[in-house]
Amino acid sequence: MRYVVVPIDDVRGLFTADELEHARKDNAGTRMIVHEGTLLSKRERLGLTTLPMDAATGLTEWTYPVYEHGSAELDALLQSDEWASMEERM
């Protein structure tokens, strides 16, 4: 599983206001983290163009940072001062 960190302004048309409200966001409220499959599905439903694939891996090439689930990089990002924990957001 891969997660993509996207600027909220770039995906505002893909997600409902309720989805954006409940998404895991950075402390500034400008970026959110979203499961790659969810992002691809929403793009597809709107008929947006297909994104390029890496020929070697077959993975979608995003212009945004991508993190593997459970990776040290993702854990470090979400535990950084830039991102509130889910408990802190409640």
SVG drawing of the C-alpha trace seen along z (x, -y; Angstrom):
<svg xmlns="http://www.w3.org/2000/svg" viewBox="-19 -26 32 30">
<polyline fill="none" stroke="black" stroke-width="0.4" points="0.0,0.0 1.2,-3.4 0.1,-6.8 0.4,-10.1 0.8,-13.5 -1.1,-16.0 -1.9,-19.7 -5.5,-20.1 -6.0,-22.8 -5.0,-20.3 -7.6,-17.7 -10.4,-19.8 -12.6,-18.9 -12.0,-15.1 -13.1,-14.9 -16.3,-16.0 -16.1,-18.7 -16.8,-15.9 -14.0,-13.8 -11.6,-16.8 -12.7,-17.6 -11.9,-14.1 -8.7,-13.6 -5.3,-13.3 -3.9,-16.8 -0.7,-18.5 -0.8,-21.1 -1.0,-24.0 -4.1,-22.4 -2.6,-22.6 -1.7,-19.0 -3.4,-15.7 -2.3,-12.1 -4.5,-9.8 -4.3,-6.1 -3.1,-5.8 -6.0,-3.6 -8.5,-6.1 -6.8,-8.9 -6.7,-6.8 -10.3,-5.8 -11.5,-9.3 -9.5,-10.5 -10.9,-7.7 -14.6,-8.4 -14.1,-12.0 -12.6,-10.8 -9.2,-12.4 -6.3,-11.3 -4.3,-8.3 -1.0,-9.0 2.3,-7.6 3.6,-4.3 7.1,-3.4 8.2,-0.8 10.4,1.1 8.0,1.3 4.5,0.7 3.8,-1.9 2.0,-5.1 4.4,-8.1 3.0,-10.9 4.3,-14.5 3.7,-14.4 5.6,-12.6 4.7,-8.9 5.3,-6.7 5.0,-3.0 2.7,-1.8 4.7,-1.0 7.9,-2.5 10.3,-4.4 9.9,-7.5 6.1,-7.5 6.4,-7.0 8.9,-9.8 6.7,-12.2 3.6,-11.5 5.5,-11.8 7.1,-15.1 6.1,-18.5 4.5,-19.2 1.7,-16.6 -0.8,-16.3 -1.5,-12.9 -5.1,-11.7 -5.6,-12.0 -4.5,-15.7 -7.0,-16.4 -9.9,-15.2"/>
</svg>
